[in-house]
Amino acid sequence: MVKQEVVVKNQTGLHLRPAGVLCKVAMRYKSKILFYLQGTEANVKSILSVLSACVKEGDTIEFCCEGEDEEEALQEMIRIVENGLGENT
């Protein structure tokens, strides 16, 4: 299991479009991918789970990946969040 924190830079947080990007990328990996925000756990492969976490700009989320490709999955999750999930930040 690998973990790392990242700050969400998107001005509107993880609304539908960036949450969809996050889920789509997560689905490429076999590992279980979760993130945690203030005691809330979200399954990154579930759009509803990600949206229900109500992530806002400036929130720090901790990704946790577990499985055969966990290192690659974690690196990609951090990279796409830091790059704004396809939106201008």
C-alpha positions in Angstrom: 0.0 0.0 0.0 1.3 3.5 -0.9 -0.1 6.9 0.2 0.5 10.5 -0.7 -1.3 13.8 -0.1 -2.0 16.4 -2.7 -3.7 19.8 -2.7 -6.7 20.3 -5.1 -6.0 23.4 -7.2 -9.2 23.4 -9.3 -11.2 26.6 -8.5 -14.4 24.7 -8.4 -13.1 21.6 -6.6 -14.0 18.2 -7.9 -17.2 18.9 -9.6 -18.6 16.5 -12.3 -16.0 17.1 -15.1 -12.8 16.8 -13.1 -14.3 14.0 -11.0 -15.0 12.2 -14.3 -11.4 12.6 -15.5 -10.1 11.3 -12.2 -12.4 8.2 -12.3 -11.6 7.5 -16.0 -7.9 7.5 -15.3 -8.3 5.4 -12.1 -10.2 2.7 -14.0 -7.0 2.0 -16.1 -5.4 0.5 -13.0 -6.0 -2.8 -11.3 -5.2 -1.5 -7.8 -7.8 -0.3 -5.3 -7.6 3.5 -5.3 -9.1 5.5 -2.5 -8.8 9.1 -1.2 -9.4 10.5 2.2 -10.6 14.0 3.1 -11.4 14.9 6.7 -12.4 11.4 7.7 -14.3 10.7 4.5 -13.3 7.9 2.3 -13.9 8.0 -1.5 -13.5 5.2 -4.0 -11.8 6.9 -6.9 -13.2 4.5 -9.4 -16.8 5.6 -8.5 -17.9 9.0 -9.8 -20.7 9.1 -7.1 -18.2 8.4 -4.3 -15.8 11.1 -5.6 -18.6 13.7 -5.9 -20.1 12.9 -2.5 -16.7 13.7 -0.8 -17.4 17.4 -1.7 -13.8 18.3 -2.4 -13.2 22.0 -2.7 -10.3 24.1 -3.9 -7.5 24.1 -1.4 -8.5 20.8 0.2 -5.7 18.3 0.9 -6.7 14.8 -0.1 -4.7 11.7 0.6 -4.6 9.0 -2.1 -4.1 5.4 -1.0 -3.4 2.8 -3.6 -3.2 -1.0 -3.0 -2.5 -3.7 -5.6 -0.1 -4.9 -8.3 0.3 -1.5 -10.0 -0.1 0.7 -6.9 3.1 2.8 -7.4 2.1 3.7 -11.0 -1.5 4.4 -10.0 -0.5 6.7 -7.2 2.0 8.6 -9.3 -0.7 9.2 -12.0 -3.4 10.3 -9.5 -1.0 12.9 -8.0 0.1 14.1 -11.4 -3.3 14.6 -12.8 -4.6 16.4 -9.7 -1.5 18.7 -9.6 -2.1 19.4 -13.3 -5.7 20.5 -12.7 -7.6 17.5 -14.1 -7.9 19.0 -17.5 -9.1 22.4 -16.4 -7.3 25.7 -16.2 -6.3 26.4 -12.7 
